Amino acid sequence: MATRNRHGIPVPAWLGAALLLASLLLTRAAWALTPEDARAAVEGGIGDRVEVVQRLVASGDPAAARLLRALAQGAVRFNALGVYVVDDTGARDAVTGQSVTVPPDAEDALVNNRLRGVLETALAALDLIEGADPARQREAARLLRSAAVDDADAALLALLQRVDAALANRTVDASTRRALDEALAAAGLASEEPSERQRAAKLLARSAEPAIRPLIERRLAEESDPAVRAALQHALAAVERRQALTAAAGQLFAGLSLGSILLLAALGLAITYGLMGVINMAHGEMIMIGAYATYAVQVAFQRWWPQALEYYVLAAIPVAFLATAAVGAAIERGVIRHLYGRPLETLLATWGLSLILIQAVRSLFGAQNVAVENPGWLSGGVDVGAGLILPWNRIAVLAFAALVLAAVALLIARTRFGLFVRGVTQNRPIAACMGVNTARVDMLAFAFGSGVAGLAGVALSQLGNVGPDLGQAYIIDSFMVVVVGGVGQLAGSVLAALGLGLLNKLFEGWAGAVLAKIAVLLLIIAFIQKRPQGLFALRGRAA
């Protein structure tokens, strides 16, 4: 059976194992930690200690690795008789690993900033060679790449080649491999050999890492060899093209992410305002209640079910929906039903209700923001390369918005409840004559719209701060989405939310967040002047 190395060349399994074993035996025999090396690493001039550290990390000896890790943690002491590694379990001889008692005259091994930087690079190399955790390997490879970009020299290039050789027959993830290749190429630009610099420039032409571009520009300013200059110029142009594409992809994702948030915030309003014609200024507070319901579920899990804390968000979804739906039903029964047909009074009444809800939340939870943590499976992101990382929580919000949209569309178009809502919306007297309990449909529709707003609160709690003023940030955007999309049209709301999200992020890249908001508002005003009914024709109780 044969395996392939990273260049795609078939390597028999027995040959790879034999070479790896021989390499380990040779390095151990040549570079095993000696008492002299251990002492040289902890005392003497910094330049000499740096050289010893670089030599020890290249040795592959476990005792040397243990000593370097302890040195970086400030856990090494020494005297004339030996060097000792001290930790919570006691003290051991740095060379033999045997338990010892630290002599009273032992001193702490001092580490200054230069040596600390060398140790960080050395430990990253050790993490890559020894590590079995892919996340730790990725982080180590990125640290080595940063070191190579910032200040590459022959010692660092030798260290990177040692790491590359150690990983040649092992499987590492693509992100780690890419970062290590970029580190090797970046260090290769500092080589004395023009052919090596030219080869490194060709390798860097495949990168879109942000730090690579200034590195190529610096080397281009210093380079005198015509062939290497040509390779560097080609690499710079390629990196600039790739970075432009990456930036465009990042903006597209950011726009879709913002659009999904606007859609979630506006879906509930599309029902209460779009279908029922109720100008609900308390809609933002429904979102806020959904976010606080998520916080309450998180606290409950922390107190009673800590072993299931990772899944509290899933439990928060129905809780937030039911809590906000109950508040919405109470508002409809207590206030809204007395004001149908009087939009201005509805506006004032719901605005007053929004103030009451904000103050109620301040009294219950305090005026400060509360902490809603992302579960582990929503933390981090997907590294798609070229410095672009897509956060898991925003990807989850995109998927969640699609699911909520599908559920709302199915419920309105395919269920008996949806049929009643559409019937009451289009012609209340005829619906009442057909035996539909219009008052009950009104209450259920308003409660459903409020519940959907609560779901938006669950999503927003995973993206930012949760505080009493959370809903105020989304009420204007929600109305803009519904009005631009066409009152009463879910399809219009989807297009409007995604369009406004993309436009916002597009303008932000040029003019900043504030001017982008102003530009989008001006565009909406111009659009409404030309097309007052929005993207889709007006249909609803007011039609």
C-alpha positions, 0 to 999 in steps of 0.5 A: 500500500502506498501513500502520497506525500504533499507534492502528490508523489506516491510513497510506499508506506514501508519506505515512509515509516523507515525514513521517519524512524531513521530521521528520529533516531539520527536527530535523537542521537545527534541532538539529545539534550545534554547538561551543557545545552540545558545550562546554556539555554538558561544563562549567559548572553541572550544571543548565545541563548537564542542560538541554543534555543533554536538548536534545541527545538530542531533536535526533536528531543522530548526533554528539550521540548519540555525545557523550552515550554517550562522556560517560556512559562517561567518555570525553570530554576538553576544553580551550579549543579543543574537545571530544574523544571518546576511545576505543580507536581514538584521539581524534575531534573531538566535533562534526566526527568527524575524528581529532585528537590530544588536546592535553596541557592537555585535562581530563576531563569530570566527571559527578556522580550527577544528570547520570549519571541524566539521561544514563542516561535520555537513552541509553535514549531513544537506544537506543529510537530507534536500536536494532535489538535488541528486547531492548535496546529492551525494557530501554530502555523499562523504564528510561524507565518507571522514570524516569517513575514515580520523578520525572517532569517536563516535560522527561522528558515532552517526551523521551518524546513525542519517542521516541513520535513517532520510533517511531510508524511503526516496528514494536516488540514488544508489551512495548516498546510497553506499557512506553513507553505506561506511561512516557508515562502516568506522566509525564502524571500530572505535567502541569499540565493536569487533562485530561492527568492524567485521560487519563493515569489512564485509560491507567494503569488498563490496567496491572498493573506493580507500580510503577504502584500506588504511583505512583497512590496518591501522585498520588491523595493530592496530587490536588485536581481531582474528575474526576482523583481519580475517574479515579485511584480507578478506575485504582487499583481496576483495577490492584489487580484486575489485580495480584491476577490476575497474582499468582495466575497466578504462584503457579499457575505456581510450583506447577506448576513445583515439582510437575514437579520433585517428579514428576521426583524421584519417578518413579524412586522410583515404580518402585524403591519403588512397583513393586519394594518396595525402600526405596531411601534412596540414591534422592536420590544417584541424582539427585545423580549425574545432576546431576554427570554433567551437570556433567561433560558441560558440562566436556567440551564446554567443553574439546573442543567449545566451538562446541557448548556451547549444546547440552551439556544435550541430550548430558547427558540420555542420559549421565546416564541411563546413568551412574545406571542403571549405578550402580543396576544395580551396587547391585542386583546387589551389595546389593539382591538379597540383601535382597529381603523384608527392608525394614528391612535394605534401608533401612539398607543403602541409607542406608549406600550413600547416605553412601558415594556422597556421600563419593565425589562429595566426593572426586572433585569437592570439597565445594563446589558446582560451576557448571552454567550454563544454555545461552543458549536456557534463559536469560531468560524469557517476559514475559507482561505485568504484571510476570510473567516465566516463566523458560525453564528452568522451562518446559523442566523442565515439558515435560521432566517431561511427556516423561519421564512419557510415556516411563515410562508407555509403557515400563511399559504397552506394552513387553515389559520393562514386561510382565515388570516388572508380572508379576514385581511382581504374582506372582513365582513364577508369572512365574518358572514362565512362564520369566521371568528374575526376577533379570534383570528386578529388575536392569533395573527397578532400573537403569531407576528409577535412570536416571530419577532421573538424568534428574531430576538433569539437570533440577535442575542447570538450576534450582539449585546442584549439590553433594554434598548435592543429593539429600538435599533431595529424598528426603523429598519423593520418598517423600511423593509416592509414598506420597500418590499410592499405591504403584505408581501412576504416575497417583497420583504425578503427582497427588500431585506437582502437588498438593503443589507447588501446596499448597506455593506456596499456603501459602508465599504466606501463611505463608513456606516453613518453615510451608508445609512444616509445614502440608503435612506435617500435611495428608499425615499427616491424609490418610494416616490417612484413606486409608492406601493413598494416592490410588489402591489399593495394588498391588505386590509387597507387596500 
